[in-house]
Amino acid sequence: RKRRRTDALAVGSCGSAELLDVAVIDGAGRVGLPLGLVLAELGHRVRLLDRDSAALETIRKGSLPFLEEKGLDLLTRCLAEFPDRLQISSDYSLVRECTVIIVTVGTPVDEHLNPDFTVGEAGVRALRPFLRDGQTLMLRSPVFPGTAERLAAKLKEEGLDVGVAFCPERLAEGRRVTELREVPQLLAGSSASALAHSRLLFGPLAVDLVELGLLEAEVAVLFLNAWRYVVLGTANQFYHIATSKGLDFGRVRKAIMHRYRRALGFPGAGLTAGPRLFKDNMQLAAYCRHTFSLGHAAMLVNETMPDCLLDQAKRELALSGRTLAGAKCGILGMAFKPDSDDGCESLAFKLRRLLSWEGAEVRCTDAHLHREDFVDAGSLIEWSDVVFVGCPHEGYKDLAFRDTQLVFDCWGALDHTQPTVNIEPGQPLRGDEAPLKVAIIGGAGHVGLPLSLVLADCGHHVFSVDVDRAKLDSIRAGKFPFLEAGGPELLTRCLKEFPERLTLTDQYSSVRECDIIIVTIGTPVDEHLNPCFSVIEACVKSLRPHLRNDGQTLVLRSTLFPGTSARVRAALEKGGLGGVGVSFCPERIAQGEALRELRELPQIVSGSSSAALAHAKALFGPLGVDLIELELQEAEAAKLFLNAWRYVVFGTANQFYHIATSKGLDFERIRSAIVDNYPRAAGFPRSGFTAGPCLFKDTMQLAAYCRHTFSLGHAAMLVNETMPDSVLELARRHLAQERRQLAGSRCGILGMAFKPDNDDLRESLAFKLRRLLLWEGAEVLCTDVYMRRDDFVDAARLLGRCDLIFVGCPHREYRQLTFDGRHQVFDCWGALGHHSLPIAAAAPLVAAAATTAATTTTAAVEVPAAAAPVAKRVAVA
């Protein structure tokens, strides 16, 4: 959603920015060197301090010790044009001369996956003799939450007036020089002077400076990296599932992603490794006493990706009676990420160990890592019988492989392994083209009615079949039975301009005269969270007497357990209806936006035969959208992968909400800081009640499909389903501080639908929240602007009666509500605008003599007014 920016009250005067003396510890490293060069270019006086004398000598000679985009050019400029601003040394006593000391060493994890504080503590002890009053010690790499405050307290105990800042680095390895000038910078300080130093240091970068508290900033970077780790782990678990079922995950993913905006951020599979994501994920887990179930599940998935590749290779070799023992195996790429020369924590090395353990002969190559035990790519391919892609560097994409070679590329990045998916543009009905006769079973429902109207509008003759006669009568009278953008208008037009194209009936016999029968009933899950096939079977059984055995097609539209389409086809054939084809064309439309999205979003189509596939294309082609062809089971899996991925992503945000509130932190404030102009957090969602008729059910279907080994899906289910409990616990803690309890409290729930701006209450967790509050002995009133029920009241009465307000569903109308001082509002969605975040626009650096920077002050932030930067609050809308 777009956010409103409003200027905050600013008090202060303008001044000139200071040139800072800066020491960068581990200044020859991948974090420190790019930062030091950029700060020197901006005008600061930088000391690059490092114990690695060889790396320092390399830098003095004008070379970089690692790959860094634009880094070599910048180093050359620094050495040639302003060498006085860049001092390269191993003498740590130079720290005494500096105002800001940047420490780029973070908190590692030990063999038990717990934070190891000794490394950071040893580093600070080494600096201790050179620290003086008035300095700021800035921590740059992720640390365990509480580290900065602990360090500030320790320095104070030792009698030092040294501030501590935490300004985390969130840059892509190999692109730090570029991204330092593009990515917003989080700032936090233990004192006003530490915060002011941080602003003076990073202000000249001309990026947003986002202020948080120390603990908030430490948690923010862990949330970000853990979220990315879980999201990547979800794609990897889908890869596990797909390959175990003989499916091509890359092909399924390509179909999901094609021009589908709700798949934004759906990653590919790969070996998720490196020095950050795993470590920060485990730091967060330790922070919440290892209750971060999604993080642990992602760790087990990501760390076993080499094992998954190994098993895949074993299965493939077994088909020809071979084993890995004695096989000639080559690994292309050994770095932890593409086009990098960093092998730190690379899982390609684990793959090599596993292959060697199996008795394979293994050779490795890397385009950027040069080691004595590596060979060149050409000789590796010529020698190998089996090739594994350990890291898909750009130079590997066009490599040619022998037809007899087995290539295993979990990344799906090589041209040799790129999946092919047939995608055709839809076309409107031509004047000489006969329209189809289409029956839609469940035609008065949320899925069936919008589809009926749009297909009729496109020229098809539609029979909307539904057993709910009252609803059919309402539709005949021109009344749309639920909220649907543009629905009443399109219904009126259909009834007025081409009524012959829309027949509303409760008779299944109308199916006999149709070319296509669309079934909008899917596979539900039972009380044990297993697929319940009886519903779809009963529907098909009731249709069977009315089907013709001469080329009709049964189109299954709602989510199905993989294999259901083939099972329905087999049942029809067994019943003497072999001439009826089966197609699965999943609906991927946002509820309430169906009329628009049916004409915008690509349609996945599949068929049990060429005739069934042709029917599906003829049905959806007039919508004018791309038609994406998949096999039946691929299409069924694609729908489950999409919805399960969204469910896990929402679950991750909800688990962060659990963690933040348990630590007394405001999750929405932290999330706002993370996503502000930060492209790698584009899909980072808000927390909230993740419910409704699709996501939970489809996640459990996928879990059942892989015999309940979908650990991330189960973890997400436990998180999402306990969000009402989490909100309840938060309310209990707040009341306990006032020596109150929920029993006897007057509680109001704003919004009871399962999603905002909707009138659908199916599976809404707001009702679970009501049950929990009633169980606690509270008096509970409910309201919803889109639903009228005898047990609901209007919002005004609810606010007048209740002092504890819970946001069950944040409809847009509720953003205008006014709460008074007696109201305590619990908004797990963070959507009513009660959260604000200071963000200051940065200013260019102005050289000046040593001055004391003037400050501009808001209620929550001190801003050095180098060139009158404007302090802004970002109100979350």
N, C-alpha and C positions, 0 to 999 in steps of 0.2 A: 504494500500500500504506500501511496505517497505520504510524506510527512510534512507537517506544517512547521515552518521555522519562524520563530518570533523573537525579536530583539529583547534581551534581558536588560534590566536596569544597570547602567555602567557608571561608575564614579571614579574619577582619577584624571590625571593629566598626561600629555604626551611626553615622550622622552626619546633618547637615542638608544639603539641596541648596542650591547657590548660585544666586542670581540673576545671570545673566551679562550683560555689556555686549557687544552683538553688532553688527557692521557687515555689511550685506548689499550687496555690490558689484553694480551693475546692479539696484538695488533697486526700480526702476520697471518692470522687465521681467516677462515671463510666469512665470519661475521665481522670481525674487527677491521680488516684491511679495507673492504669497500666502504664501510662507514667512515673510517679515518680519511680516505681520499676525498670523499664527497664533502665532509666537514671542512677539510683544508681548502677545497675549491670555493666553498662558500665564504671563506675569510677567517675561520677560526685557526688558531695556532695549535697544531696537533702533534703529539708524541706517540708514535707507534711503538709500543713496548712489548717485547716477546723474548722468551728464553731460547727460541729456535734460531741460533746464529746463522745457520745455512739459509733458512727462509728469509731472514733479514738481509743477508748479502745478496740474495736473488732479487729482492725488491730494490736495493740500492743500485743494482746494475740495470734497472729498468724492466725487469721481467716479473710476471706474476707466478706464484707457486701453484696456481690452480686456475681452472677455467672460470672466467667472469666476463659476461657480456659488457662491452665498452670499458672494462676495467683497465686493460693495457693502455688504451688511448688516454684515459684519465691519469694513470700513473705517469705516463710520459709528460703530460702537461704539467702535473704537480712538480716533477723534478726539474723541468725546464723553465717554467714561468714563475713559480712561487716556491722555490725550495726552502725559503725561510719559514714557511708555514707547515712544513712536514719534516719532523725529526724522527729518524729510524734508529732505535737503540734497544739494547738489552739492560740498560741501567735504570732500575726501578726507582732510584732516588729522584729521578726527574719528576716523579709524582708530586714532590713538594712544590713545584713551580705552578701546578695546575689548579684550576678552579673546579673542574669537573673530571672525575676519574670514572671511565666507563669499563665495567667488568663484563666480559662477554662469555663467561663460564656459567652454565646453568647448574641445575641439580640433577645428577644422573640417578638411575635406579640400580639397586644391587641385584644379586642373583635370585633374591626372593621377591623381586618386583616392588620393593619398597624404596622410598627416597633415601639417597645416600648424601647426607649433609656434609660429610668430611671434606669433599673436594672444594665446595664453595667456602667453607670455613678456613681451610688451609690457604686458599687464595687471598682471603681478606687478612689473615695473619701475616702473610708475606708483605702486604701493603701497609700494615699498621705502623711500622717505624717512620713512614714517610707522610702520614696524614697530619693535617693541621686544621685548626678552627676555621670555619667559613667555607670549607670545601663541600662538594656534593659527590657522594659515591653513587654512581648510577648503575643499576643492574639491567642488563640488556637481554639476556637469554631467559627462557622460562625457568621459574623456580617454584618450589613447593609453596603453596599459599601460607603466608605468615612469615616468610623468610625475611622480607624487607623490614617489617616491623621488629622482628627479632634482632636483626642487625643494627637497626637504629637504636634500640634499647641498649644493646651491648656497647656500642660506641659511646652512648651517653654515660653508662656506668663507668667507663674508663676515663671520663672527664673530657671527652672530645666533643666539640660543637660541630660535628660533621653531619650534614643532612644525607638522607638516603632517598633516592628516586628509583622508581621502577618504570621503565619505558620499553616495553617488549618489542622485539623485532618480529615482524610478520611478513617477511620477504621471501620470495622464491629463490632457492639456491641457484647461483649462476646469473641472476638478474637483479642483484641487490643494488648495484649502481643506478640502474634504471628505476627500480621501484621505490627507492628512497625518496624520489621526487614525485611519486604518484600516489603512494599508499598513505592514508591518514595515520597519524602517530598517536598512540595512547600515552598519556602522561599521568604519573602519580608521584607524590612526594610526601616525605614525612614532616616537612615544614614548608612555610611560605617561601623561604629562600631556595630550598631544593626544587620546588615547583617552578619558581621563577628561573632558575638555572636551566631547567629542562626546556622551558619555553624559549629562552634565549638560544639554546643549542639547536633546537629543531625548527624554530620559527622561520628561518631563512629558506627552508625547503619548500615553502609555499604550499603545504598540504594542511588539511584540517588537523588541528590539535585537540584531541578528545580527552577531557579530564575525568579521571576516576579516582577513587580512594585506592590506597596501596593494595589492600586485600582484593578489591574489585578488579583491579588491573591484572593481578596475578591469576585470579580465577578466570578472567576473560580469555587470556591466551590459552589456558588449558581447555576451556570450553571449545574454543575455535579448533584447536588441533585434535581434540578428542572427537568433535563432531565430524571432521574430515576423515578421521580414522574409522569411525563407525560407518559412515557413508560408503567409503571405499570397501570396507569389510562386507557390507551388504551386497555390493556388486560381486565381490569374490565368492560370497556364499551362493549367489545365484549361479555363478560359474560352476561351483561344486555340483549344485543340483542339476543344472542343464547337462553337463558332461556325464553325470551318472545315469541320466535318462537317454543318452544318445542324441541330445539336442545341441545345436550350435548356438552358444550364448551370444556371440557377436552378431549373428543374423537376427536373433530375437530382439536384441538391444537396438539394432539399427531400425527395426520396424517400430519399436516403442518410441524412439527419439525423433523420428522423421516429422518435422514441423509440428511437434506437439509440445506446447509451452509448459504444461505441468510436469514434463520430464526434464525440465531445466536442472542441470546439475547431476543427472543420472550418469554415474561414471562408468567407464569400462573396467574390466577386471585387470589384474596385474599383480606383481609382487610388491606389496605395500610395505616399504621399509624406510631406512634412513635414520638420521640422528634425532629426529624430532617427534614424529607422530606417535610411535610406539611408546616412547619415554613419557611424553606428556599425557598420553592416555592413562598410563599406569600411575603417574603422579596424581591425576584426578581421582583415580580409583582409591589410592591410599588416603587422599584428603577426606573422602567420605567413608573411611573404614571399610573399603572394598565392597561397598554396596552398589557400585556402578556396574550393574549387570550387563548393560549393553556394551560397555567398554571391554569387559572381560570376554564376552561372547565374540566381539570383533577381533580381539587379540588372538583367540584360539583359531578363528577363521583365517586371518591374515598370515599368522605364523605357520599355518599348515598348507599354504598355497603350493610350496615346493612338493609336499607330499601328494597333493592333489594331482599335480602334473606327473609325478612319478606313477601314480596309480593309473592315470590316463594312458601313459606310455605302455605300462604293463598289459592293460586290456587290449590295446591295439596290436602289440607284438604277439600276444597269445592267439590272435586270430590266424596268424601264420605259423603257429607252433614255436615261436621264439620267446626268449626271455632277455632281461637286461644283462644277465651274466655274460661277459665277453663282448657285449655290443659296443660299437664305436660311437660314443655320444659326444656331441659338441655343444657348448653353451655360447650363444651369441650375446655378448654384452654382460658385464659383471658389475657395473655401477648400480647404485640404488635407484637412480631415476634417469630417464632418457637425456642424452646430450649433456651429461655431467661426467666429471672425472673423479667423483667421490664414491668410494666403495664402502663407506662406513655403514655397518649394519645391513649390507646388501644381502637379500635372501638368495641371490644367485650362488653365493658361496655355500649356503646350506644345501641347495640343489646339487651342487658338485659333491658335497659330502655324502648325500643320500645315494647318488648314482654310484660313487665309489664303493659304498657299503654293499650295494647290490651286485658288485663284481664287474661293473661296466668299466671300460677304458674311457677316460674323460679328458677332453682338451677344451681350453677356454680361450676366448678372444674378447677384446674391448677396444673400441675405436679411440677412446680417450685415456683409459688406464693402461699404463705400460709396465709390464712385469716380466721377469725372466721366464716364468712358467706359462706365459700366454703365447699364443701363436697368432698369425694374421688371419683375417676372416676368410680369405680365398682358400688357403690351405686347409682351414678347419672344415669348410663346406665340402671340399674335394675329398677329405679323409672320412668324414662322418657318415654313418648310416642313419643315425637319429640326431636331429637338431632341436635343441630347446632354446627358446628366446628368453634369456635372462634379463635383458634390458634393451628395448627397441630403439637404439640410436637412429637418428635420421638417415645416416649413411647405409643402414641395413635394409631400407624399405625396398630397394630395387634389386636385391640380391636374387640370383637365379639358383634354383634347387633342382636336383635330379628328380625324375618322376618316381624313382624307387625310394627316395628318402622320406622318412617320417619327420614332419615338422610340427612341433608343439609350441604354439604361441598363445599363451593365456591373455596377452595384452591385446591381441587382434589388431596389431599395428603394421604388420608386413603386407606388402602387396600380394605376396604368395598366399597369405591366409585371410585376405579381406573377404568377408561374406558378400554374396550377391543376393539382392532382393529385388524382385520385379515390382516396380512402382509405375503406375499409369495415371495420367490425369483423367478425372471424370469429365463427362460431356453431357450437356443437356439433351433431352429427347429431341430428335429431329422430327420434322413435320411428317415424314413418311414412316416413322417408327412407331409401332403399336405400343401403347402403354401396357404395363403389367397389371394384372389383378393380384392384389396383395391382401392377405388376411393377417391381422396382428392380434395374437392371443394375449390378453391383458391390455387391450387397447385403450382402456380408460385410466390407466395407471401413470405413474411418474415417467416411466420409460416409454410406454406404448402410445400415449396420447400425443405428445409432441412429435414423435416419429410419424404417427398417422397423418397429422396435419401437414408436416413438411413434405412427405411423399405425395400426398394429394395435391399440394401446391405445385409440386414438380411435374405433375401430369399423370401419375399412377392412379388407378382406381383402388381405393382402400376400403376394406371391411374391418372396422374396429370391433373386435369380439371381446366381450367382458361379461362376467356373470353378475356384476353389480348393476342391477337395473336402475336403481335410484340415481346412480352416478351417470348412467347413459342418458336418462331423462333430463338431467341437469345440463349435460353437454348439448343435447338436442335443442334445449331452450337458450343456448348461447352463453351458458355460465361455465366458466373454467373452474374445475373442482379444486385446484391448488395453485400456489404461486408459481408463475412461469413468465419470465420477461417476454412481452409481446404475445403471450398466449391468447388472451381474450380477443385481441385484434385479429390474429390469424384465424381463430375459430369463427369469428363473425364473417370474415371474408370467404372462408370455405363454405359456410352454410348459405351465404348469399350469392356468391358468384359461380361456384361449381359444386352444388350439392350432390350432383350425380357421381362425383368422385369420392364421396365420403359416406359410407353406410355404417350406422351404429347399430349393433345387434348383440343379442345374448345367445344366438343360435350357432353352435359349432358346425351345423350343416352348410353354412356359407363357405366353409373351407373348400368344399368340393369344386366350386367354380373358379378357384384361384390358382395362379401359377406358382406363387410363393406364399408360404405360411411362416410368419415370424413369431417365435415364442419368446416372450420377455421374462420367463420364469427361469431362475438359475438354480444352482445347487446350494441349499442352506447348510448350516452345520448344526449338529444335534447338541444335546447337553454335555456330551463328552468331547466336543470340539472336533468331531469327525464329520466328513461329508455325509449328507443325507440324500441319497439318490431317489428315494421314493417319490419326492415331489415332482421332479422332472419326468420320472417314469410314469406317474399317474397322468400327467398332462399329455404325454405322447400316446398313452393308452386310450385316453378319451378322444384324441384326434383320429386314431387309426380307422374307425369306421367311415370317416369322411374323406380319407385320402384317396387319390387316384394313382394307379400304378403306371402312369404314362408320362413321367418327366416332371412332376412337381418337385419343388425344393423346399425342405424344412430348414429355415434359418434360425439358429439359436443365437440369441442376442445378449443375454445376461451371463454373468460369470459362471463358468462350469469347472468342475474338477477335471484336470487333464485326463483325456481318454474318454470323456463322456460322449463327445460327438461320434466317435467311432463306435461306441457302445450302442448309441441310439440307432446308428446306421445298421449295425448287425441285428438289432432287435426288429427293425423294419423289414430287413431282408428275410429274417427267419419267419416273419408273419406274412410272407408273400407279397411284400411291398418293396421289392428290390429296385423298382423303377423310380422310387422316391429318393432323391439325393439329399445330403445333409451338408449344411454350411454353418461355420461358426464365424460370426462377424461381431466382435465385442463392442459394446457401447462404452465409450470413454468420455462421456459428457458430464459437465458440472450441473448438478441439480439446480433447476431454476434458470439455466442459461441454454437449455437444449436447442431451442429454435435457432439461435445464433450459431452455436457451436456445431450443429449438424451440417451447416453450410460452410464451416471454416476448417474444422479439424480433419486430418486424414482418416480414412476408414480402413482398418485391417479386414481383409477378406480371405476366406479359405473355403475349400470344398472337398467333398469325398470323391468327386469326379469332375471332369472338365465341364460337364453340363451344369453341375451345381455351382462351380466357380463362375461360369458365364452368367448364370442367373444372379449371383451376388453382385457381380459388376454391373449388370443391367439395372439392378435395384438401386444401388447407391451412386452410380455414375452421374445421373442427373443432378445430384447435389453439387457437382462442380468441384469436388475435393479429390485429393490424391487417393488412389486405391492401392493398398500395400498387400501383396500376395504372400501368404505363409501357408504352411501345411496345417492341418487341423490342430494337432497337438502343440505345434509352435504357437499358434494363435491363442490357444487356451492358456499356455504358460505365460505368454506375453502379458495378458491381462492380469494374471496373478502377480507376476514380477513387478509390474507398474504399481499396483495398489499396495503390495507388501512393502515395496521400497518407500512409498509415501508414508505408510504406517510406521515404519522404523524411523524415518527422519523425524516425524512428529513426536514419536516416542523418545527420541534422543533429546529434543528440546524440553519435553516434559520431565525427563530424568534430570536434566540440568536445573529445571525449576525446583524439583524435589531437593536437590543438593543445595542450591542457593538459599532457599527459604530455611532449610535446616541449619544453615550457618548465619542466618540473620541478614542475608544479602538480597538485593532487589534484582531478580533475574532479568526483567525487562529493561532495566537501566543498563545492565551489563550487555545484554543482547544488542541494544541500540548502539552501544559503543563498538561492538564487534562488526556490525554490518554497515556502519557509516562509510559510504563510498569505498567499500572493500570488495573487489570483484569475486574473491574466492569464498565469500560468505553470502553470495547472491541468493542461494536457496535455503539459508539458515532461517527456519520458521520461528514464529512465536510459539509459546506454550499455549495450552488450552485443552478443552475436553475433546479428545479425538474419538469420534463415535460415528453413528450413522449405519446405514444398511450395507455398506460395501467393504470398507477398509479392514475392519476387524475380521469379518467373515472370510474375505479373500486371503488374508494372512494365514488364517487357520487352515484354509484349503491347501495353500502351498505347503504348510507344515505337514499336513497329512500326506501330501503327494510325495514328500521325501521321508516318510515314516517318522515324522516328528523329530528330525535332526536339524530343523531350521531354528537354531539357537537364538539368532537375532530376532526372529519373529516372535518367539515365545517370550523373550526378555521384553520386547516392546509391548506385548499384550499385557504383561504384568504391570508395567509402568503406566500405560494409558488407562487401563481399567481401574487403577488405584488413584487416579488424579482427584476424584472427589474426596477420597480419604486424606490425601495430602493437603487439600484446601481445608478440610475439617481440622486436621492437626494444627495447621497454621492459626486458625481461629482460636483453638484451645490455648495455644501458647500466648496469644495476645490477651485473651481474657484472663488467663492465670496471672499475668502481670498486674492486672487490676483486681485480683482476688475474686474473679467472677468465673462462672462456668456456663456451658451451653444450656444446661437444664434450666428451663424457665425463660431463656432469652427469646426475644422476638426477632426471628430471622426472615429475611426476604430474599427470594431468588429472582433475579432479573433475567428473563429469557429462558425458555424451556425447550426450544428446538435443538436439533443436533448440530446445526451450523448456522452462522449469522445470516440474517436477511432471508429467512426461509421459514416455511410453516410445517416442516416435516419433523415429527417428534420421534420417529423410529430409532430405537437404540440410543436415545439421548441420555447422556450421563448426568444431565441436570436432575433427572428423576431419581437417579441413584443418590445424588447429593441430598435430595429431599428426604429420602428414606433414612439416610444416615443421621440427618439432623433430628428427625422425628424420634429415632431410636435413642438419641442423646437426651430427649425430653424437651427439645426446643419447640416453640410455637413457630410454624412455618407458613408463610404466604408466598404464592407464586404468581408471576405475571409473564405474559408474552404478547408483544405488540401484534403478532401475526396469527395468534391462535386464540380462539374463544372457547373456554370450558367453564363449567359451573364451579369448579374448584379453583379458578384463577380470579385474581382481582386486577384492577388497573394499576399502572405504575405509581400514580399519585397517592393512592390509598396505601400501597405497599411502603412507599417512602415515609408517609406520615405515621404509619403504625410501627415500622421496624427500625431498630438501630444497628443491627448487623446485616449488611447487604452483601450477598454473594452473586457474582456475575456468572449465570449459568450459560448464557449465550449472548454475545455482545452485538445485538442488532444495532444498525447505524443510528436509529432513533434514540438510543440510550446515551449516545455521546453528548447530547445536549442537556442531560439531566443535571440538576444542581444538588449536591450533597451538603448538608450542614455539619456543624461541629460534632453533633452527637452520633453521626453515622460512621461506622467502621466498614470500609469497603474492601472486600477480598476479590480481586480480579486476577485470576490466574492467566487470563488471556492477554493482560497488559494492553487492552484495546480502548479503554475509556479516557485515555489522555491524562492519567494521574502521574505519569512518569515523565521526568524531564532530564535532559542531559546537556551540560555545557559543552559547546563546541566553539572554539575560537578560530577565526580566519588568521592564517599566518601572514607575516610581513617580511619583505626583503631585509637583508642585513645591512645596517648603516655603520660604517667604520667610525669610531669615536674614541676619544681618550677614555681612560678608566673612569666610569661614572657609575652612579647607583641608579639602576633602572627604576623609572617611575612605574607605578602599577595601576591598572584599571581593575576595579573590583566588582564582582557580582555576589549574589548571596552564596554561591557555591564555588567560586573560582577566582584566583588572582591572576590577572593577565598582564604581562609586561607590555607597555604601550609603545613598542618600538616605532610603529608608524600608525598609531591609533587602531590596532586591530579591534574588530567588533566582536564582543562576546555574544554568543547566541545560544539560546536554549532550543533544543529540538524536542518539540512536544510530540509524543507518539500518538498518531491518529488511528 
